[in-house]
């Protein structure tokens, strides 16, 4: 039996006793009546009592418990009802708690499992040191998940946090605590294990300050709740606020200026720089392992090692949630990095970087989106670059060429804008060049040429001048379009040729530095930006909430009432 094994009823018999220090996760179906009827165990032999006929959850739990040896452990996924249902189940639960066999309870989000939307929990049983157990460690992990289609799903960060907190028995406000057995046995609870009785995971209520509404100012109490930000940015609070009166402060600047002020602050820039620095140091410490990825590398071991180290490095970083940083790595791993590693394992660094033709299967209606297309029409060749995207090649080897293309693109955009603006002025109905625009309201060279010809024939100098000006703009747009296209074609050809010149060292540098490290650092910086936006939102909310005093509002109301009465009087309405 190995760590993490999932046991089904045929495997898990009364004679198969477990004596392992690892947790065995058992996930029975929530409707266990048929499974229960198949047990070769007489319920009368349970010393804890007989589980009720309609709810067989405790039958499974007791069967697992009696199959454990003196030091065995098990983690069982069950519906929340086992924590608080009464009658026979309450009797069983009370005896289990008094004997110390329940080590922990982990509440999970609702709608995780197929076939049911009800929330589940993990009941952790542990016979070792049961008699000395003086409490139950509880975790409320019901708020940590992501929507995945019509179901909820635990993210990597959620799973890692649950495991870390449980193994360390760490108490976190609104998330986990060790609940003393005396509290569980208290008459007000009487061995009820419903998690909300012991952990309040709800967000604190955002209270309104009546004194601030009447006299103005932002309550310092609300600002003090942002202490994590002030610790990370020590001078920012003084930069944003000034004292109003004891216990209250005023914003020094307009609400609309708060975000830019924070983003421009040296402390915030330093904070982002340090976050990037941590990523760089972390990546460099694992560079040798990443450079030597080969057929012997085990991807799961690799990501576990580097992921746990990233988590460890960001744990002491103020403000940033280390699990949020860890999730950025894991999301990138699932989206891209795992596939990259698999390619390297199967083909090696150099072959994995070679372009391949994009797959097109008309019968199955399958067509890959190409990364690079060479040629046009039937002769076009469409390529996929799985490991090293063309953008990486261009950025490292053809920066000047790309800058030229960007300049030509800008010129083309200006030329197109000029032609469009001219058409909007002179090509609309009843304008001089109404006959020179197509159904989309744009000039065409053919139509303009015809207008020029007619204007010459009729000696219409005004129309001729306007048409020639428009034709010049259209020709300039066409020339800019051709120049841009030619430059892009040349860049694409040079990029494709460069793939054939790459060495294994070049590929490693592109993937490690320009792809993996740069992407992860950018994602971590995004976490810092998100935190800052949360601060901005809260400060703006407080600033707007207490922007006007009651006296100011009364004065504004009186002014509006006076205006209304004046308007009514002007209309002959007597009050």
Residue, then its C-alpha position, 0 to 999 in steps of 0.5 A: x500500500x502506497x501513499x495516496x492510494x485510493x481504496x475501493x470496497x473489494x480491495x479494502x477488506x477487514x483482513x487487510x489491515x494497514x499500519x502506515x505512516x502515510x495517509x491513505x485517501x479513500x473516496x467512497x460514493x456518496x450513496x453507499x447503501x449498495x456498497x454497505x449491503x455487500x460488506x462481509x462485516x456484521x454491524x453488531x460487531x462495531x463497538x461504536x454502534x450500528x450506522x443508520x440504514x439510510x446513511x451508510x457513511x459511518x459504515x465505511x468510516x468504521x470499516x476503515x477504522x477497524x481495518x487499521x492497525x495500532x499506528x494506522x492512518x486514513x483520510x476519508x472523503x465524506x459528505x458534511x452530514x457525518x459532522x453534525x447528524x444526530x441519533x445513531x451517528x451522533x453516538x458513533x461520532x461521540x465515541x470516536x472523539x472520546x477515544x481520540x481517533x479523529x485527528x482532523x477535519x478538512x472542509x472542502x468546497x461545494x460542487x467538487x465531485x461529479x454526480x453531486x453538488x453538496x460540499x464534502x469533507x475529509x475526515x482524518x483518522x489516526x490511531x497513533x497517540x489517540x489516547x493522548x489526543x486533546x483536540x481536533x485540527x480543523x481546516x475550512x478550505x471551502x473558499x479556495x477553488x476555481x470554476x472549471x466548467x460547471x464544476x469547482x476545482x481545487x487549484x494547486x495552491x489550494x491543495x498545497x496550502x491544505x497539506x502544509x497547514x495540516x502537516x504543520x498544524x498551523x493556525x491561520x485566522x479564518x482558515x484553520x485552528x486546533x479545536x480543544x476537545x473541551x470545546x467540542x465536548x461543551x454542552x453548547x456543541x456536544x460533539x458536533x463537528x460542524x466546521x462553522x461552529x469553530x471557524x468563522x471563514x466569512x470576511x469581516x463586515x465593512x462597517x460605516x463610520x457615522x462620525x466620519x459621515x457627519x464630520x468628514x475624514x477617513x477613519x484611521x481604523x479602516x486605514x490600520x486594517x491595511x497594515x500589510x501594505x504600510x509595512x511593505x511600503x513604509x512611507x506610502x501612508x504619509x504620502x497619501x494621507x494627512x491628519x484631519x483630527x484625532x482618529x481620522x485622516x484626509x486624502x492629500x490628493x484626488x481619488x483619481x490620482x491614487x493609482x498613478x501615485x502608488x504605481x510611481x512610488x519608489x517603494x512599489x517599484x522596489x517591491x516589484x524589482x525584489x519580486x523579480x529578483x527572487x524569481x531570478x535567484x530561484x531560477x538560477x539555483x535550479x538552472x543546472x537541473x533544467x539544463x540537463x533535462x533528458x530521458x531520465x528526468x521525471x517531470x513530476x519530481x522536477x516540478x515538485x522540487x522547483x515548486x516547493x523551493x519557489x514557495x519557500x523563497x516567497x514565504x518571508x516576502x511581505x504582502x505577497x501570498x507565497x501560494x499565489x506565486x506558487x500557483x503562477x508557476x503551476x498554471x504555467x507548468x500545466x499550460x506550457x512548461x510540462x509540454x515543453x519538458x515532454x518534448x525535450x524528454x522525447x526528442x532532445x533539446x535540438x530536435x524538439x526546437x525544429x519547426x514542423x509542418x502544421x497538421x491539417x486533416x480535412x476529413x477530421x476537420x482538424x487544422x492547427x493554427x500555424x506559428x509561421x507561414x511562408x508563401x501564399x495560396x496553394x504554395x504556402x507552407x505553414x509551420x508549428x514551433x512547439x518549443x521555441x516560438x518565432x517571437x523568441x527567435x525574432x527578439x534575440x536575433x532580429x530585433x533591428x529587422x523587427x523594429x523596421x517592420x514596426x516602423x513600416x506598420x506605423x507608416x501604413x497605419x498613418x497612410x490608411x488613417x489619412x485615406x480613411x479620413x479623406x474618404x469620410x470627408x469627401x467620399x460620402x453621399x453628395x460629396x465630390x467623390x461619392x462615386x469613388x467609394x465602395x460599399x464600405x465607404x473606402x476609396x478604391x484605385x479603380x473608382x478614383x481613376x474613373x472619377x479622375x477621367x470623368x473630371x478631366x473630360x468635364x473640365x471639373x477642376x475642383x473634383x479633379x484636384x480632390x480626386x488626385x489628392x485622394x488617389x495620391x493617398x491611396x497610392x501611398x497606402x498601397x506602397x506602405x502596405x507593400x513595403x510592410x509585407x515585403x519586410x515581414x516576408x523577409x523577416x519570416x524567411x530569416x527566422x525560419x532559416x535561423x532555426x536550422x542554425x541553432x545549436x543545443x546551447x542556443x536552444x537552452x538559452x532561448x527556452x530557459x532565459x527568454x521563455x521559462x524564466x521571463x514568463x514566470x517572472x512576468x506572472x509573479x510581477x502580475x501578482x504584485x500589480x494585482x495586490x496594488x490594484x486591491x489597495x487602490x480600490x480600497x483607498x478609492x472606496x474610502x475616499x469616495x465614501x467619506x468625501x462629503x460631510x453631512x453639512x456639505x450634503x445638507x448644503x447641496x440638498x438645500x441648493x438643489x431644493x432652491x433651484x427646483x422651487x425657482x424652476x417651479x415658480x418660473x413655470x407658475x407653480x405655487x408651493 
